[in-house]
Amino acid sequence: MTPPGCCSKDGASSGKGFCPFSLFLFGATAYSFVSHLQSKSCKRAIDDATASEPSRVVFVLGVSRLFVSSCPVKNNPCKYCSRFFHESFFLSNFVFQGPGAGKGTQCQLLSEYSFVRHLQSKSCKRVIDDATASEPSRVVFVLGGPGAGKGTQCQLLSEKLNWAHLSAGDLLREERKKDGSELADVINANISAGKIVPSEITVQLIKNAMEQLRKEKGQMKFLIDGFPRSEGNVNAWNDVVGEDANVECVLYFECPEDILTSRLLERGKTSGRSDDSIDVIRKRFITYRDESMPIIDMYEKEGKVRKIIADRSIEEIYEELEALLKN
């Protein structure tokens, strides 16, 4: 004979009174479920420190009884309280009915359960903060001649693989537009002449951008487009950034100069950039050959260069890059 208020043999609620066993199951389930969530959500939170979750709200209106509408205990009691208890099962197997007594007791239980989750969330955040505070950023340098398609591919990788895209050129161009910037005149003069901007300026701008993204978004992966282009860039990077970042590899976009020239001239029709004129383009190629190629050779000796044939379609190049960065 089934006790009043407990599940009948066929799993349905008898509807008579309150079942103490249901309350016991509720507490046991909450404990097991929290343990499961702690393991599951801490891992997820550490893997993606920037993940955010919207608040979850339940309106409790006139709770009078707590019934187990489909009792699994009759088949396998251990499974009910195991760590593999599924969240959707937990939510679907408790039914709140009618106005009257019981709201305070059940909400207190839910409140205590939620408080455990709150502590769990704080613990996860502390783990993330501790893990990322001393962990060096992951950096990939992206090099290649002007017009090789570095910016296009970095943007795609940023959107699809969650790598932050920092263009040394874009950072310099943004700085030169700032009113009252002491660096603007120096940057403008060098870019217009087709020369490389002083390394200290470039590295400081990159470092500032990385620190801002780490602080605001917890970003740890950076594609640095168009850097380093000279030995001075490398030395400044080592001095200013140093062990705060780990350079994992260098993507080198290889493309014939005649194709690069046609791309830049076409881009110059709409970009409004002063360095997309034919005279400046030629100066940029000379600077690239004289100063940037030795840097690529240096990283190649270290085994960090990954050559990308850049006179292909955007889709073909991206597929290669995606596979490379995922591995």
C-alpha positions in Angstrom: 0.0 0.0 0.0 1.3 3.4 -1.0 1.6 6.0 1.9 -0.7 9.0 1.5 0.9 11.8 -0.5 3.6 9.6 -2.0 3.9 8.3 -5.6 1.8 5.4 -6.5 3.2 2.3 -8.2 2.5 3.6 -11.6 4.5 6.9 -10.9 1.5 9.2 -10.5 0.8 11.3 -7.4 -1.9 10.2 -5.1 -2.7 13.9 -4.3 -3.3 13.2 -0.6 -1.3 15.4 1.8 2.4 16.2 1.7 5.0 13.5 1.1 8.0 13.8 3.4 10.0 11.6 1.1 9.5 14.1 -1.7 11.1 16.7 0.5 14.0 14.4 1.2 14.4 13.7 -2.5 14.3 17.4 -3.2 17.2 18.1 -0.8 19.3 15.1 -2.0 18.7 16.0 -5.6 19.7 19.7 -5.0 22.9 18.6 -3.3 23.9 16.2 -6.1 22.8 18.7 -8.8 24.9 21.5 -7.3 28.0 19.2 -7.2 27.4 18.4 -10.8 26.9 22.0 -11.8 30.1 23.0 -9.9 32.2 20.6 -11.9 30.5 21.4 -15.2 30.2 25.2 -14.9 33.6 25.8 -13.4 35.2 24.1 -16.4 33.0 26.0 -18.8 33.7 29.3 -17.1 37.5 28.8 -17.1 37.4 27.8 -20.8 35.5 30.9 -21.7 36.1 33.7 -19.1 34.0 36.1 -21.0 30.9 34.0 -20.9 27.9 35.6 -19.3 24.5 34.2 -18.3 21.2 36.0 -18.0 19.3 35.9 -14.7 16.8 33.1 -14.3 13.5 34.0 -12.6 10.7 31.8 -11.2 7.4 33.3 -10.0 6.0 31.2 -7.2 2.2 31.7 -7.0 0.3 29.9 -4.2 2.3 26.8 -3.7 0.4 24.3 -1.5 1.9 20.9 -2.3 5.0 19.4 -3.8 4.4 16.3 -5.8 6.7 14.0 -7.8 4.7 13.6 -10.9 6.9 10.8 -12.4 8.8 9.0 -9.7 12.0 7.4 -10.9 12.9 5.9 -7.5 10.7 2.9 -8.2 13.2 1.8 -11.0 16.6 2.9 -9.7 16.9 4.9 -6.5 20.7 5.5 -6.9 20.2 7.0 -10.3 17.9 9.6 -8.9 20.6 11.1 -6.6 23.6 10.4 -8.8 25.8 13.2 -10.3 24.4 12.5 -13.7 21.0 13.8 -12.8 19.8 15.9 -15.7 18.7 19.5 -15.2 15.6 19.2 -17.4 14.5 16.1 -15.5 14.9 18.0 -12.2 12.8 20.9 -13.4 10.1 18.8 -15.1 9.4 16.3 -12.3 8.3 18.8 -9.6 4.8 20.4 -9.9 3.6 23.3 -7.8 -0.2 23.4 -7.4 -2.9 25.6 -6.0 -3.0 28.6 -3.6 -2.3 28.2 0.1 0.4 26.8 2.3 4.0 25.7 1.5 5.4 28.7 -0.4 7.7 29.8 2.4 9.2 26.3 3.1 9.8 25.5 -0.5 11.1 29.0 -1.4 13.5 28.8 1.6 14.9 25.5 0.2 15.2 27.1 -3.3 16.9 30.1 -1.7 19.4 28.0 0.0 20.0 26.1 -3.2 20.5 29.4 -5.1 22.9 30.7 -2.4 25.1 27.6 -3.0 25.1 28.4 -6.7 26.0 32.0 -5.9 29.0 30.8 -3.8 29.9 28.5 -6.7 29.8 31.4 -9.1 32.0 33.5 -6.9 34.4 30.7 -6.5 34.6 30.2 -10.3 35.2 33.9 -10.8 38.0 33.8 -8.3 39.6 30.8 -10.1 39.3 32.6 -13.4 40.9 35.8 -12.0 43.7 33.9 -10.4 44.3 31.9 -13.6 44.3 34.8 -16.0 46.2 37.3 -13.8 49.6 35.6 -14.3 48.9 33.8 -17.5 50.7 35.3 -20.6 48.6 36.3 -23.5 48.7 34.2 -26.6 50.0 36.1 -29.6 50.2 35.4 -33.3 52.1 37.8 -35.5 50.7 38.3 -39.0 53.1 39.5 -41.6 53.1 39.9 -45.4 53.4 42.6 -48.0 51.0 45.5 -48.2 47.7 44.3 -49.8 48.4 40.6 -49.0 45.0 40.3 -47.3 46.2 40.1 -43.7 43.4 42.3 -42.4 40.6 40.5 -44.2 41.7 37.1 -42.8 42.3 38.4 -39.3 38.8 39.8 -39.2 37.3 36.5 -40.2 39.4 34.7 -37.6 38.3 37.2 -35.0 34.6 36.7 -35.8 34.7 32.9 -36.0 37.4 31.8 -33.6 37.3 34.6 -31.0 40.8 35.9 -31.6 41.2 39.6 -31.0 42.4 41.4 -34.1 44.9 44.2 -33.5 46.2 45.9 -36.6 49.4 47.9 -35.9 48.5 50.1 -38.9 45.0 50.7 -37.7 46.2 51.6 -34.2 48.6 54.1 -35.7 45.9 55.6 -37.9 43.5 56.0 -35.0 46.2 57.7 -33.0 47.1 60.2 -35.7 43.4 61.3 -35.8 43.2 62.1 -32.1 43.1 65.8 -31.3 46.0 67.0 -29.3 48.0 63.8 -29.7 51.7 64.4 -29.4 52.4 61.3 -31.4 50.2 62.3 -34.4 52.7 64.5 -36.2 55.4 61.9 -35.9 53.1 59.1 -37.1 51.8 61.2 -40.1 55.2 62.1 -41.3 56.5 58.6 -41.3 53.4 57.0 -42.9 53.3 59.6 -45.7 57.0 59.0 -46.5 56.4 55.2 -46.6 58.6 54.7 -43.6 58.1 52.6 -40.4 56.9 54.5 -37.4 59.3 54.4 -34.4 59.1 51.1 -32.7 58.4 52.4 -29.2 55.3 54.2 -30.4 53.9 51.1 -32.2 54.6 48.7 -29.3 53.1 51.0 -26.7 49.9 51.3 -28.7 49.7 47.5 -29.2 50.3 46.9 -25.5 47.7 49.4 -24.4 45.1 47.8 -26.7 45.9 44.3 -25.3 45.7 45.4 -21.7 42.3 47.1 -22.3 40.8 44.0 -24.0 42.2 41.7 -21.2 40.7 44.0 -18.5 37.3 44.6 -20.1 36.6 41.2 -21.9 39.1 38.8 -20.4 40.6 38.3 -23.9 43.8 36.2 -24.0 44.3 35.5 -27.7 45.6 38.2 -30.1 46.3 38.4 -33.8 48.7 41.3 -34.3 48.5 42.3 -37.9 51.4 44.0 -39.6 53.9 43.6 -36.7 56.8 43.3 -36.2 58.2 44.8 -39.4 61.8 45.6 -38.3 64.5 44.6 -35.8 63.6 47.7 -33.8 60.0 46.4 -33.5 61.3 43.0 -32.2 63.6 44.7 -29.6 60.9 47.1 -28.5 58.4 44.1 -28.1 60.9 42.2 -26.0 61.6 45.2 -23.8 58.0 46.5 -23.4 55.9 43.3 -23.5 58.4 40.6 -22.8 57.1 37.6 -20.9 53.6 39.1 -20.6 52.9 37.4 -24.0 53.8 34.2 -25.7 54.4 34.5 -29.4 53.1 31.1 -30.7 53.8 31.5 -34.4 54.1 34.0 -37.3 51.7 33.8 -40.2 53.5 35.0 -43.4 51.3 35.9 -46.3 53.3 35.3 -49.5 52.0 37.1 -52.7 53.7 38.5 -55.9 54.2 42.2 -55.9 52.3 42.8 -59.1 49.1 41.3 -57.5 49.7 43.4 -54.4 50.0 46.5 -56.5 46.8 46.0 -58.3 45.0 45.2 -55.0 46.3 48.4 -53.4 45.4 50.6 -56.3 41.9 49.2 -56.4 41.6 49.7 -52.6 42.8 53.3 -53.0 39.8 54.2 -55.0 37.6 53.9 -52.0 39.8 53.8 -48.9 40.9 57.4 -48.9 44.3 56.3 -47.5 47.3 58.4 -48.6 49.5 55.3 -48.6 47.5 53.6 -51.3 48.9 55.9 -54.1 51.4 54.4 -56.6 54.4 56.4 -55.4 53.9 55.4 -51.7 53.2 51.8 -52.7 56.6 51.5 -54.3 58.3 53.0 -51.2 56.4 50.5 -49.0 57.6 47.6 -51.1 61.2 48.7 -50.8 60.8 49.2 -47.0 59.1 45.8 -46.7 61.9 44.0 -48.6 64.7 45.8 -46.7 63.4 45.7 -43.2 60.5 43.1 -42.8 61.9 40.2 -44.8 64.9 39.8 -42.4 62.4 39.5 -39.5 60.6 36.7 -41.3 63.9 35.0 -41.9 64.7 35.3 -38.2 61.4 33.7 -37.1 61.8 31.0 -39.7 65.1 29.9 -38.1 63.2 29.6 -34.8 60.6 27.4 -36.5 57.7 29.8 -35.9 56.8 30.8 -39.5 53.7 29.4 -41.2 53.7 30.4 -44.9 50.3 31.2 -46.4 50.0 31.5 -50.2 47.9 34.7 -50.5 47.1 34.9 -54.2 44.1 32.5 -53.6 40.4 33.1 -52.8 39.5 34.4 -49.4 37.6 31.1 -48.6 40.6 28.9 -49.4 43.0 31.0 -47.3 40.6 31.1 -44.4 40.1 27.3 -44.4 43.9 26.8 -44.1 44.2 29.4 -41.3 41.3 28.0 -39.4 42.8 24.5 -39.4 46.2 25.9 -38.4 44.9 27.9 -35.4 42.6 25.2 -34.2 45.5 22.8 -34.0 
